[in-house]
Amino acid sequence: MRIDRAGTADVLGLARLKWQDVPAELTAGRSLDEFAAELGLWWQEHAQTHSAFVARADDGELVGAAWVALLPRVPRPGATDRVSADVQSVFVLPEHRGRGTGRALVAAACAHAVSLGAARVTVHSSDEAVSLYRDLGFADSPRLRQFLPPSESPEVERP
């Protein structure tokens, strides 16, 4: 298993992983090639802020991926080039889980973000992955909040 920073030649493999990471109803009536083209265009438009890391099997097949988004922060006196980062879309094929692949992908994404000056890295985790992120040094934050628009969270009461 090898972890690499993904390049444009990996777009189809990245699309294939993302395709497998969503419910079948989201791919119904669509083609993988069409999605790969859309992903490739999106990535071109976001190349300055988004990097992907991939796990390659010995035969070169992509078996996992993790993205990291760099988020510019408002400058303040003494710190005019502030950056935060967010780990996104971590996925490992089911048959390759439990071998440290996800851990290695997230570690590579975090190291990349820190190397570019990120003062903090966040992640929106599934319940199953909380312990993985804690083991990598992620901590719960009593100050981090999220706003969910009513259309995305009908169960949330609004004042």
Phi and psi in radians as a Rosetta constraint file:
Dihedral C 1 N 2 CA 2 C 2 CIRCULARHARMONIC -2.297 0.35
Dihedral N 2 CA 2 C 2 N 3 CIRCULARHARMONIC 2.393 0.35
Dihedral C 2 N 3 CA 3 C 3 CIRCULARHARMONIC -1.810 0.35
Dihedral N 3 CA 3 C 3 N 4 CIRCULARHARMONIC 2.215 0.35
Dihedral C 3 N 4 CA 4 C 4 CIRCULARHARMONIC -2.308 0.35
Dihedral N 4 CA 4 C 4 N 5 CIRCULARHARMONIC 2.735 0.35
Dihedral C 4 N 5 CA 5 C 5 CIRCULARHARMONIC -1.332 0.35
Dihedral N 5 CA 5 C 5 N 6 CIRCULARHARMONIC 2.282 0.35
Dihedral C 5 N 6 CA 6 C 6 CIRCULARHARMONIC -1.282 0.35
Dihedral N 6 CA 6 C 6 N 7 CIRCULARHARMONIC 2.639 0.35
Dihedral C 6 N 7 CA 7 C 7 CIRCULARHARMONIC -2.138 0.35
Dihedral N 7 CA 7 C 7 N 8 CIRCULARHARMONIC -3.137 0.35
Dihedral C 7 N 8 CA 8 C 8 CIRCULARHARMONIC -1.071 0.35
Dihedral N 8 CA 8 C 8 N 9 CIRCULARHARMONIC -0.465 0.35
Dihedral C 8 N 9 CA 9 C 9 CIRCULARHARMONIC -1.197 0.35
Dihedral N 9 CA 9 C 9 N 10 CIRCULARHARMONIC -0.236 0.35
Dihedral C 9 N 10 CA 10 C 10 CIRCULARHARMONIC -1.643 0.35
Dihedral N 10 CA 10 C 10 N 11 CIRCULARHARMONIC 0.054 0.35
Dihedral C 10 N 11 CA 11 C 11 CIRCULARHARMONIC -1.020 0.35
Dihedral N 11 CA 11 C 11 N 12 CIRCULARHARMONIC -0.790 0.35
Dihedral C 11 N 12 CA 12 C 12 CIRCULARHARMONIC -1.099 0.35
Dihedral N 12 CA 12 C 12 N 13 CIRCULARHARMONIC -0.742 0.35
Dihedral C 12 N 13 CA 13 C 13 CIRCULARHARMONIC -1.121 0.35
Dihedral N 13 CA 13 C 13 N 14 CIRCULARHARMONIC -0.721 0.35
Dihedral C 13 N 14 CA 14 C 14 CIRCULARHARMONIC -1.094 0.35
Dihedral N 14 CA 14 C 14 N 15 CIRCULARHARMONIC -0.741 0.35
Dihedral C 14 N 15 CA 15 C 15 CIRCULARHARMONIC -1.103 0.35
Dihedral N 15 CA 15 C 15 N 16 CIRCULARHARMONIC -0.716 0.35
Dihedral C 15 N 16 CA 16 C 16 CIRCULARHARMONIC -1.079 0.35
Dihedral N 16 CA 16 C 16 N 17 CIRCULARHARMONIC -0.745 0.35
Dihedral C 16 N 17 CA 17 C 17 CIRCULARHARMONIC -1.106 0.35
Dihedral N 17 CA 17 C 17 N 18 CIRCULARHARMONIC -0.811 0.35
Dihedral C 17 N 18 CA 18 C 18 CIRCULARHARMONIC -1.104 0.35
Dihedral N 18 CA 18 C 18 N 19 CIRCULARHARMONIC -0.667 0.35
Dihedral C 18 N 19 CA 19 C 19 CIRCULARHARMONIC -1.018 0.35
Dihedral N 19 CA 19 C 19 N 20 CIRCULARHARMONIC -0.685 0.35
Dihedral C 19 N 20 CA 20 C 20 CIRCULARHARMONIC -1.408 0.35
Dihedral N 20 CA 20 C 20 N 21 CIRCULARHARMONIC -0.195 0.35
Dihedral C 20 N 21 CA 21 C 21 CIRCULARHARMONIC -1.653 0.35
Dihedral N 21 CA 21 C 21 N 22 CIRCULARHARMONIC 0.108 0.35
Dihedral C 21 N 22 CA 22 C 22 CIRCULARHARMONIC -2.160 0.35
Dihedral N 22 CA 22 C 22 N 23 CIRCULARHARMONIC 2.747 0.35
Dihedral C 22 N 23 CA 23 C 23 CIRCULARHARMONIC -1.063 0.35
Dihedral N 23 CA 23 C 23 N 24 CIRCULARHARMONIC 2.574 0.35
Dihedral C 23 N 24 CA 24 C 24 CIRCULARHARMONIC -0.967 0.35
Dihedral N 24 CA 24 C 24 N 25 CIRCULARHARMONIC -0.561 0.35
Dihedral C 24 N 25 CA 25 C 25 CIRCULARHARMONIC -1.140 0.35
Dihedral N 25 CA 25 C 25 N 26 CIRCULARHARMONIC -0.368 0.35
Dihedral C 25 N 26 CA 26 C 26 CIRCULARHARMONIC -1.379 0.35
Dihedral N 26 CA 26 C 26 N 27 CIRCULARHARMONIC -0.303 0.35
Dihedral C 26 N 27 CA 27 C 27 CIRCULARHARMONIC -1.829 0.35
Dihedral N 27 CA 27 C 27 N 28 CIRCULARHARMONIC -0.136 0.35
Dihedral C 27 N 28 CA 28 C 28 CIRCULARHARMONIC -1.038 0.35
Dihedral N 28 CA 28 C 28 N 29 CIRCULARHARMONIC 2.303 0.35
Dihedral C 28 N 29 CA 29 C 29 CIRCULARHARMONIC 1.350 0.35
Dihedral N 29 CA 29 C 29 N 30 CIRCULARHARMONIC 0.116 0.35
Dihedral C 29 N 30 CA 30 C 30 CIRCULARHARMONIC -2.062 0.35
Dihedral N 30 CA 30 C 30 N 31 CIRCULARHARMONIC 2.856 0.35
Dihedral C 30 N 31 CA 31 C 31 CIRCULARHARMONIC -2.021 0.35
Dihedral N 31 CA 31 C 31 N 32 CIRCULARHARMONIC 2.600 0.35
Dihedral C 31 N 32 CA 32 C 32 CIRCULARHARMONIC -1.062 0.35
Dihedral N 32 CA 32 C 32 N 33 CIRCULARHARMONIC -0.716 0.35
Dihedral C 32 N 33 CA 33 C 33 CIRCULARHARMONIC -1.080 0.35
Dihedral N 33 CA 33 C 33 N 34 CIRCULARHARMONIC -0.696 0.35
Dihedral C 33 N 34 CA 34 C 34 CIRCULARHARMONIC -1.098 0.35
Dihedral N 34 CA 34 C 34 N 35 CIRCULARHARMONIC -0.771 0.35
Dihedral C 34 N 35 CA 35 C 35 CIRCULARHARMONIC -1.148 0.35
Dihedral N 35 CA 35 C 35 N 36 CIRCULARHARMONIC -0.706 0.35
Dihedral C 35 N 36 CA 36 C 36 CIRCULARHARMONIC -1.049 0.35
Dihedral N 36 CA 36 C 36 N 37 CIRCULARHARMONIC -0.702 0.35
Dihedral C 36 N 37 CA 37 C 37 CIRCULARHARMONIC -1.112 0.35
Dihedral N 37 CA 37 C 37 N 38 CIRCULARHARMONIC -0.746 0.35
Dihedral C 37 N 38 CA 38 C 38 CIRCULARHARMONIC -1.113 0.35
Dihedral N 38 CA 38 C 38 N 39 CIRCULARHARMONIC -0.761 0.35
Dihedral C 38 N 39 CA 39 C 39 CIRCULARHARMONIC -1.096 0.35
Dihedral N 39 CA 39 C 39 N 40 CIRCULARHARMONIC -0.738 0.35
Dihedral C 39 N 40 CA 40 C 40 CIRCULARHARMONIC -1.053 0.35
Dihedral N 40 CA 40 C 40 N 41 CIRCULARHARMONIC -0.760 0.35
Dihedral C 40 N 41 CA 41 C 41 CIRCULARHARMONIC -1.145 0.35
Dihedral N 41 CA 41 C 41 N 42 CIRCULARHARMONIC -0.754 0.35
Dihedral C 41 N 42 CA 42 C 42 CIRCULARHARMONIC -1.048 0.35
Dihedral N 42 CA 42 C 42 N 43 CIRCULARHARMONIC -0.787 0.35
Dihedral C 42 N 43 CA 43 C 43 CIRCULARHARMONIC -1.120 0.35
Dihedral N 43 CA 43 C 43 N 44 CIRCULARHARMONIC -0.682 0.35
Dihedral C 43 N 44 CA 44 C 44 CIRCULARHARMONIC -1.019 0.35
Dihedral N 44 CA 44 C 44 N 45 CIRCULARHARMONIC -0.747 0.35
Dihedral C 44 N 45 CA 45 C 45 CIRCULARHARMONIC -1.226 0.35
Dihedral N 45 CA 45 C 45 N 46 CIRCULARHARMONIC -0.410 0.35
Dihedral C 45 N 46 CA 46 C 46 CIRCULARHARMONIC -2.031 0.35
Dihedral N 46 CA 46 C 46 N 47 CIRCULARHARMONIC 0.333 0.35
Dihedral C 46 N 47 CA 47 C 47 CIRCULARHARMONIC -1.074 0.35
Dihedral N 47 CA 47 C 47 N 48 CIRCULARHARMONIC -0.486 0.35
Dihedral C 47 N 48 CA 48 C 48 CIRCULARHARMONIC -1.301 0.35
Dihedral N 48 CA 48 C 48 N 49 CIRCULARHARMONIC -0.375 0.35
Dihedral C 48 N 49 CA 49 C 49 CIRCULARHARMONIC -2.027 0.35
Dihedral N 49 CA 49 C 49 N 50 CIRCULARHARMONIC -0.336 0.35
Dihedral C 49 N 50 CA 50 C 50 CIRCULARHARMONIC -2.143 0.35
Dihedral N 50 CA 50 C 50 N 51 CIRCULARHARMONIC 2.275 0.35
Dihedral C 50 N 51 CA 51 C 51 CIRCULARHARMONIC -2.187 0.35
Dihedral N 51 CA 51 C 51 N 52 CIRCULARHARMONIC 2.567 0.35
Dihedral C 51 N 52 CA 52 C 52 CIRCULARHARMONIC -2.024 0.35
Dihedral N 52 CA 52 C 52 N 53 CIRCULARHARMONIC 2.534 0.35
Dihedral C 52 N 53 CA 53 C 53 CIRCULARHARMONIC -2.112 0.35
Dihedral N 53 CA 53 C 53 N 54 CIRCULARHARMONIC 2.451 0.35
Dihedral C 53 N 54 CA 54 C 54 CIRCULARHARMONIC -2.201 0.35
Dihedral N 54 CA 54 C 54 N 55 CIRCULARHARMONIC 2.623 0.35
Dihedral C 54 N 55 CA 55 C 55 CIRCULARHARMONIC -1.799 0.35
Dihedral N 55 CA 55 C 55 N 56 CIRCULARHARMONIC 2.187 0.35
Dihedral C 55 N 56 CA 56 C 56 CIRCULARHARMONIC -1.924 0.35
Dihedral N 56 CA 56 C 56 N 57 CIRCULARHARMONIC 2.305 0.35
Dihedral C 56 N 57 CA 57 C 57 CIRCULARHARMONIC -1.244 0.35
Dihedral N 57 CA 57 C 57 N 58 CIRCULARHARMONIC 2.979 0.35
Dihedral C 57 N 58 CA 58 C 58 CIRCULARHARMONIC -1.004 0.35
Dihedral N 58 CA 58 C 58 N 59 CIRCULARHARMONIC -0.516 0.35
Dihedral C 58 N 59 CA 59 C 59 CIRCULARHARMONIC -1.501 0.35
Dihedral N 59 CA 59 C 59 N 60 CIRCULARHARMONIC 0.048 0.35
Dihedral C 59 N 60 CA 60 C 60 CIRCULARHARMONIC 1.642 0.35
Dihedral N 60 CA 60 C 60 N 61 CIRCULARHARMONIC -0.194 0.35
Dihedral C 60 N 61 CA 61 C 61 CIRCULARHARMONIC -1.117 0.35
Dihedral N 61 CA 61 C 61 N 62 CIRCULARHARMONIC 2.403 0.35
Dihedral C 61 N 62 CA 62 C 62 CIRCULARHARMONIC -1.350 0.35
Dihedral N 62 CA 62 C 62 N 63 CIRCULARHARMONIC 2.190 0.35
Dihedral C 62 N 63 CA 63 C 63 CIRCULARHARMONIC -2.059 0.35
Dihedral N 63 CA 63 C 63 N 64 CIRCULARHARMONIC -0.049 0.35
Dihedral C 63 N 64 CA 64 C 64 CIRCULARHARMONIC -2.947 0.35
Dihedral N 64 CA 64 C 64 N 65 CIRCULARHARMONIC 2.811 0.35
Dihedral C 64 N 65 CA 65 C 65 CIRCULARHARMONIC -2.691 0.35
Dihedral N 65 CA 65 C 65 N 66 CIRCULARHARMONIC 2.725 0.35
Dihedral C 65 N 66 CA 66 C 66 CIRCULARHARMONIC -2.581 0.35
Dihedral N 66 CA 66 C 66 N 67 CIRCULARHARMONIC 2.420 0.35
Dihedral C 66 N 67 CA 67 C 67 CIRCULARHARMONIC -1.897 0.35
Dihedral N 67 CA 67 C 67 N 68 CIRCULARHARMONIC 2.661 0.35
Dihedral C 67 N 68 CA 68 C 68 CIRCULARHARMONIC -2.323 0.35
Dihedral N 68 CA 68 C 68 N 69 CIRCULARHARMONIC 2.269 0.35
Dihedral C 68 N 69 CA 69 C 69 CIRCULARHARMONIC -1.874 0.35
Dihedral N 69 CA 69 C 69 N 70 CIRCULARHARMONIC 2.250 0.35
Dihedral C 69 N 70 CA 70 C 70 CIRCULARHARMONIC -1.588 0.35
Dihedral N 70 CA 70 C 70 N 71 CIRCULARHARMONIC 2.329 0.35
Dihedral C 70 N 71 CA 71 C 71 CIRCULARHARMONIC -2.114 0.35
Dihedral N 71 CA 71 C 71 N 72 CIRCULARHARMONIC 1.907 0.35
Dihedral C 71 N 72 CA 72 C 72 CIRCULARHARMONIC -1.111 0.35
Dihedral N 72 CA 72 C 72 N 73 CIRCULARHARMONIC 2.449 0.35
Dihedral C 72 N 73 CA 73 C 73 CIRCULARHARMONIC -1.921 0.35
Dihedral N 73 CA 73 C 73 N 74 CIRCULARHARMONIC 2.737 0.35
Dihedral C 73 N 74 CA 74 C 74 CIRCULARHARMONIC -1.065 0.35
Dihedral N 74 CA 74 C 74 N 75 CIRCULARHARMONIC 2.283 0.35
Dihedral C 74 N 75 CA 75 C 75 CIRCULARHARMONIC -1.118 0.35
Dihedral N 75 CA 75 C 75 N 76 CIRCULARHARMONIC 2.728 0.35
Dihedral C 75 N 76 CA 76 C 76 CIRCULARHARMONIC -2.421 0.35
Dihedral N 76 CA 76 C 76 N 77 CIRCULARHARMONIC 2.831 0.35
Dihedral C 76 N 77 CA 77 C 77 CIRCULARHARMONIC -0.964 0.35
Dihedral N 77 CA 77 C 77 N 78 CIRCULARHARMONIC 2.269 0.35
Dihedral C 77 N 78 CA 78 C 78 CIRCULARHARMONIC 1.504 0.35
Dihedral N 78 CA 78 C 78 N 79 CIRCULARHARMONIC -0.152 0.35
Dihedral C 78 N 79 CA 79 C 79 CIRCULARHARMONIC -2.605 0.35
Dihedral N 79 CA 79 C 79 N 80 CIRCULARHARMONIC 1.433 0.35
Dihedral C 79 N 80 CA 80 C 80 CIRCULARHARMONIC -1.607 0.35
Dihedral N 80 CA 80 C 80 N 81 CIRCULARHARMONIC -0.129 0.35
Dihedral C 80 N 81 CA 81 C 81 CIRCULARHARMONIC -2.190 0.35
Dihedral N 81 CA 81 C 81 N 82 CIRCULARHARMONIC 1.116 0.35
Dihedral C 81 N 82 CA 82 C 82 CIRCULARHARMONIC -1.570 0.35
Dihedral N 82 CA 82 C 82 N 83 CIRCULARHARMONIC 2.487 0.35
Dihedral C 82 N 83 CA 83 C 83 CIRCULARHARMONIC -2.468 0.35
Dihedral N 83 CA 83 C 83 N 84 CIRCULARHARMONIC 2.441 0.35
Dihedral C 83 N 84 CA 84 C 84 CIRCULARHARMONIC -2.058 0.35
Dihedral N 84 CA 84 C 84 N 85 CIRCULARHARMONIC 2.995 0.35
Dihedral C 84 N 85 CA 85 C 85 CIRCULARHARMONIC -2.480 0.35
Dihedral N 85 CA 85 C 85 N 86 CIRCULARHARMONIC 2.773 0.35
Dihedral C 85 N 86 CA 86 C 86 CIRCULARHARMONIC -2.386 0.35
Dihedral N 86 CA 86 C 86 N 87 CIRCULARHARMONIC 2.166 0.35
Dihedral C 86 N 87 CA 87 C 87 CIRCULARHARMONIC -1.395 0.35
Dihedral N 87 CA 87 C 87 N 88 CIRCULARHARMONIC 2.325 0.35
Dihedral C 87 N 88 CA 88 C 88 CIRCULARHARMONIC -2.397 0.35
Dihedral N 88 CA 88 C 88 N 89 CIRCULARHARMONIC 2.682 0.35
Dihedral C 88 N 89 CA 89 C 89 CIRCULARHARMONIC 0.905 0.35
Dihedral N 89 CA 89 C 89 N 90 CIRCULARHARMONIC 0.849 0.35
Dihedral C 89 N 90 CA 90 C 90 CIRCULARHARMONIC -1.384 0.35
Dihedral N 90 CA 90 C 90 N 91 CIRCULARHARMONIC 2.236 0.35
Dihedral C 90 N 91 CA 91 C 91 CIRCULARHARMONIC -2.660 0.35
Dihedral N 91 CA 91 C 91 N 92 CIRCULARHARMONIC 2.362 0.35
Dihedral C 91 N 92 CA 92 C 92 CIRCULARHARMONIC -2.230 0.35
Dihedral N 92 CA 92 C 92 N 93 CIRCULARHARMONIC 2.348 0.35
Dihedral C 92 N 93 CA 93 C 93 CIRCULARHARMONIC -0.942 0.35
Dihedral N 93 CA 93 C 93 N 94 CIRCULARHARMONIC 2.420 0.35
Dihedral C 93 N 94 CA 94 C 94 CIRCULARHARMONIC -0.893 0.35
Dihedral N 94 CA 94 C 94 N 95 CIRCULARHARMONIC -0.683 0.35
Dihedral C 94 N 95 CA 95 C 95 CIRCULARHARMONIC -1.276 0.35
Dihedral N 95 CA 95 C 95 N 96 CIRCULARHARMONIC -0.114 0.35
Dihedral C 95 N 96 CA 96 C 96 CIRCULARHARMONIC -1.961 0.35
Dihedral N 96 CA 96 C 96 N 97 CIRCULARHARMONIC 0.116 0.35
Dihedral C 96 N 97 CA 97 C 97 CIRCULARHARMONIC -1.370 0.35
Dihedral N 97 CA 97 C 97 N 98 CIRCULARHARMONIC 2.809 0.35
Dihedral C 97 N 98 CA 98 C 98 CIRCULARHARMONIC 1.401 0.35
Dihedral N 98 CA 98 C 98 N 99 CIRCULARHARMONIC 0.216 0.35
Dihedral C 98 N 99 CA 99 C 99 CIRCULARHARMONIC -2.067 0.35
Dihedral N 99 CA 99 C 99 N 100 CIRCULARHARMONIC 0.158 0.35
Dihedral C 99 N 100 CA 100 C 100 CIRCULARHARMONIC 1.537 0.35
Dihedral N 100 CA 100 C 100 N 101 CIRCULARHARMONIC 0.104 0.35
Dihedral C 100 N 101 CA 101 C 101 CIRCULARHARMONIC -1.161 0.35
Dihedral N 101 CA 101 C 101 N 102 CIRCULARHARMONIC -0.844 0.35
Dihedral C 101 N 102 CA 102 C 102 CIRCULARHARMONIC -1.071 0.35
Dihedral N 102 CA 102 C 102 N 103 CIRCULARHARMONIC -0.725 0.35
Dihedral C 102 N 103 CA 103 C 103 CIRCULARHARMONIC -1.038 0.35
Dihedral N 103 CA 103 C 103 N 104 CIRCULARHARMONIC -0.795 0.35
Dihedral C 103 N 104 CA 104 C 104 CIRCULARHARMONIC -1.153 0.35
Dihedral N 104 CA 104 C 104 N 105 CIRCULARHARMONIC -0.666 0.35
Dihedral C 104 N 105 CA 105 C 105 CIRCULARHARMONIC -1.131 0.35
Dihedral N 105 CA 105 C 105 N 106 CIRCULARHARMONIC -0.809 0.35
Dihedral C 105 N 106 CA 106 C 106 CIRCULARHARMONIC -1.148 0.35
Dihedral N 106 CA 106 C 106 N 107 CIRCULARHARMONIC -0.708 0.35
Dihedral C 106 N 107 CA 107 C 107 CIRCULARHARMONIC -1.069 0.35
Dihedral N 107 CA 107 C 107 N 108 CIRCULARHARMONIC -0.716 0.35
Dihedral C 107 N 108 CA 108 C 108 CIRCULARHARMONIC -1.146 0.35
Dihedral N 108 CA 108 C 108 N 109 CIRCULARHARMONIC -0.747 0.35
Dihedral C 108 N 109 CA 109 C 109 CIRCULARHARMONIC -1.099 0.35
Dihedral N 109 CA 109 C 109 N 110 CIRCULARHARMONIC -0.741 0.35
Dihedral C 109 N 110 CA 110 C 110 CIRCULARHARMONIC -1.154 0.35
Dihedral N 110 CA 110 C 110 N 111 CIRCULARHARMONIC -0.763 0.35
Dihedral C 110 N 111 CA 111 C 111 CIRCULARHARMONIC -1.055 0.35
Dihedral N 111 CA 111 C 111 N 112 CIRCULARHARMONIC -0.710 0.35
Dihedral C 111 N 112 CA 112 C 112 CIRCULARHARMONIC -1.075 0.35
Dihedral N 112 CA 112 C 112 N 113 CIRCULARHARMONIC -0.839 0.35
Dihedral C 112 N 113 CA 113 C 113 CIRCULARHARMONIC -1.062 0.35
Dihedral N 113 CA 113 C 113 N 114 CIRCULARHARMONIC -0.782 0.35
Dihedral C 113 N 114 CA 114 C 114 CIRCULARHARMONIC -1.126 0.35
Dihedral N 114 CA 114 C 114 N 115 CIRCULARHARMONIC -0.671 0.35
Dihedral C 114 N 115 CA 115 C 115 CIRCULARHARMONIC -1.116 0.35
Dihedral N 115 CA 115 C 115 N 116 CIRCULARHARMONIC -0.407 0.35
Dihedral C 115 N 116 CA 116 C 116 CIRCULARHARMONIC -1.681 0.35
Dihedral N 116 CA 116 C 116 N 117 CIRCULARHARMONIC 0.165 0.35
Dihedral C 116 N 117 CA 117 C 117 CIRCULARHARMONIC 1.690 0.35
Dihedral N 117 CA 117 C 117 N 118 CIRCULARHARMONIC 0.175 0.35
Dihedral C 117 N 118 CA 118 C 118 CIRCULARHARMONIC -1.109 0.35
Dihedral N 118 CA 118 C 118 N 119 CIRCULARHARMONIC 2.219 0.35
Dihedral C 118 N 119 CA 119 C 119 CIRCULARHARMONIC -1.432 0.35
Dihedral N 119 CA 119 C 119 N 120 CIRCULARHARMONIC -0.351 0.35
Dihedral C 119 N 120 CA 120 C 120 CIRCULARHARMONIC -2.698 0.35
Dihedral N 120 CA 120 C 120 N 121 CIRCULARHARMONIC 2.645 0.35
Dihedral C 120 N 121 CA 121 C 121 CIRCULARHARMONIC -2.228 0.35
Dihedral N 121 CA 121 C 121 N 122 CIRCULARHARMONIC 2.250 0.35
Dihedral C 121 N 122 CA 122 C 122 CIRCULARHARMONIC -1.969 0.35
Dihedral N 122 CA 122 C 122 N 123 CIRCULARHARMONIC 2.912 0.35
Dihedral C 122 N 123 CA 123 C 123 CIRCULARHARMONIC -2.684 0.35
Dihedral N 123 CA 123 C 123 N 124 CIRCULARHARMONIC 2.514 0.35
Dihedral C 123 N 124 CA 124 C 124 CIRCULARHARMONIC -1.768 0.35
Dihedral N 124 CA 124 C 124 N 125 CIRCULARHARMONIC 1.834 0.35
Dihedral C 124 N 125 CA 125 C 125 CIRCULARHARMONIC -1.686 0.35
Dihedral N 125 CA 125 C 125 N 126 CIRCULARHARMONIC 2.605 0.35
Dihedral C 125 N 126 CA 126 C 126 CIRCULARHARMONIC -1.290 0.35
Dihedral N 126 CA 126 C 126 N 127 CIRCULARHARMONIC 2.802 0.35
Dihedral C 126 N 127 CA 127 C 127 CIRCULARHARMONIC -1.029 0.35
Dihedral N 127 CA 127 C 127 N 128 CIRCULARHARMONIC -0.659 0.35
Dihedral C 127 N 128 CA 128 C 128 CIRCULARHARMONIC -1.159 0.35
Dihedral N 128 CA 128 C 128 N 129 CIRCULARHARMONIC -0.451 0.35
Dihedral C 128 N 129 CA 129 C 129 CIRCULARHARMONIC -1.732 0.35
Dihedral N 129 CA 129 C 129 N 130 CIRCULARHARMONIC -0.007 0.35
Dihedral C 129 N 130 CA 130 C 130 CIRCULARHARMONIC -0.955 0.35
Dihedral N 130 CA 130 C 130 N 131 CIRCULARHARMONIC -0.794 0.35
Dihedral C 130 N 131 CA 131 C 131 CIRCULARHARMONIC -1.147 0.35
Dihedral N 131 CA 131 C 131 N 132 CIRCULARHARMONIC -0.624 0.35
Dihedral C 131 N 132 CA 132 C 132 CIRCULARHARMONIC -1.037 0.35
Dihedral N 132 CA 132 C 132 N 133 CIRCULARHARMONIC -0.841 0.35
Dihedral C 132 N 133 CA 133 C 133 CIRCULARHARMONIC -1.152 0.35
Dihedral N 133 CA 133 C 133 N 134 CIRCULARHARMONIC -0.698 0.35
Dihedral C 133 N 134 CA 134 C 134 CIRCULARHARMONIC -1.079 0.35
Dihedral N 134 CA 134 C 134 N 135 CIRCULARHARMONIC -0.731 0.35
Dihedral C 134 N 135 CA 135 C 135 CIRCULARHARMONIC -1.092 0.35
Dihedral N 135 CA 135 C 135 N 136 CIRCULARHARMONIC -0.480 0.35
Dihedral C 135 N 136 CA 136 C 136 CIRCULARHARMONIC -1.514 0.35
Dihedral N 136 CA 136 C 136 N 137 CIRCULARHARMONIC -0.011 0.35
Dihedral C 136 N 137 CA 137 C 137 CIRCULARHARMONIC 1.841 0.35
Dihedral N 137 CA 137 C 137 N 138 CIRCULARHARMONIC 0.013 0.35
Dihedral C 137 N 138 CA 138 C 138 CIRCULARHARMONIC -1.251 0.35
Dihedral N 138 CA 138 C 138 N 139 CIRCULARHARMONIC 2.452 0.35
Dihedral C 138 N 139 CA 139 C 139 CIRCULARHARMONIC -2.198 0.35
Dihedral N 139 CA 139 C 139 N 140 CIRCULARHARMONIC 2.626 0.35
Dihedral C 139 N 140 CA 140 C 140 CIRCULARHARMONIC -1.178 0.35
Dihedral N 140 CA 140 C 140 N 141 CIRCULARHARMONIC 2.523 0.35
Dihedral C 140 N 141 CA 141 C 141 CIRCULARHARMONIC -2.090 0.35
Dihedral N 141 CA 141 C 141 N 142 CIRCULARHARMONIC 2.148 0.35
Dihedral C 141 N 142 CA 142 C 142 CIRCULARHARMONIC -1.276 0.35
Dihedral N 142 CA 142 C 142 N 143 CIRCULARHARMONIC -0.172 0.35
Dihedral C 142 N 143 CA 143 C 143 CIRCULARHARMONIC -1.794 0.35
Dihedral N 143 CA 143 C 143 N 144 CIRCULARHARMONIC -0.256 0.35
Dihedral C 143 N 144 CA 144 C 144 CIRCULARHARMONIC -1.367 0.35
Dihedral N 144 CA 144 C 144 N 145 CIRCULARHARMONIC 2.194 0.35
Dihedral C 144 N 145 CA 145 C 145 CIRCULARHARMONIC -2.196 0.35
Dihedral N 145 CA 145 C 145 N 146 CIRCULARHARMONIC 2.745 0.35
Dihedral C 145 N 146 CA 146 C 146 CIRCULARHARMONIC -2.324 0.35
Dihedral N 146 CA 146 C 146 N 147 CIRCULARHARMONIC 2.534 0.35
Dihedral C 146 N 147 CA 147 C 147 CIRCULARHARMONIC -1.840 0.35
Dihedral N 147 CA 147 C 147 N 148 CIRCULARHARMONIC 2.207 0.35
Dihedral C 147 N 148 CA 148 C 148 CIRCULARHARMONIC -1.943 0.35
Dihedral N 148 CA 148 C 148 N 149 CIRCULARHARMONIC 2.054 0.35
Dihedral C 148 N 149 CA 149 C 149 CIRCULARHARMONIC -0.995 0.35
Dihedral N 149 CA 149 C 149 N 150 CIRCULARHARMONIC 2.596 0.35
Dihedral C 149 N 150 CA 150 C 150 CIRCULARHARMONIC -0.926 0.35
Dihedral N 150 CA 150 C 150 N 151 CIRCULARHARMONIC -0.602 0.35
Dihedral C 150 N 151 CA 151 C 151 CIRCULARHARMONIC -1.175 0.35
Dihedral N 151 CA 151 C 151 N 152 CIRCULARHARMONIC -0.400 0.35
Dihedral C 151 N 152 CA 152 C 152 CIRCULARHARMONIC -1.705 0.35
Dihedral N 152 CA 152 C 152 N 153 CIRCULARHARMONIC -0.222 0.35
Dihedral C 152 N 153 CA 153 C 153 CIRCULARHARMONIC -2.514 0.35
Dihedral N 153 CA 153 C 153 N 154 CIRCULARHARMONIC 1.236 0.35
Dihedral C 153 N 154 CA 154 C 154 CIRCULARHARMONIC -1.080 0.35
Dihedral N 154 CA 154 C 154 N 155 CIRCULARHARMONIC -0.365 0.35
Dihedral C 154 N 155 CA 155 C 155 CIRCULARHARMONIC -1.412 0.35
Dihedral N 155 CA 155 C 155 N 156 CIRCULARHARMONIC -0.184 0.35
Dihedral C 155 N 156 CA 156 C 156 CIRCULARHARMONIC -1.409 0.35
Dihedral N 156 CA 156 C 156 N 157 CIRCULARHARMONIC 2.199 0.35
Dihedral C 156 N 157 CA 157 C 157 CIRCULARHARMONIC -1.357 0.35
Dihedral N 157 CA 157 C 157 N 158 CIRCULARHARMONIC 2.407 0.35
Dihedral C 157 N 158 CA 158 C 158 CIRCULARHARMONIC -1.835 0.35
Dihedral N 158 CA 158 C 158 N 159 CIRCULARHARMONIC 2.445 0.35
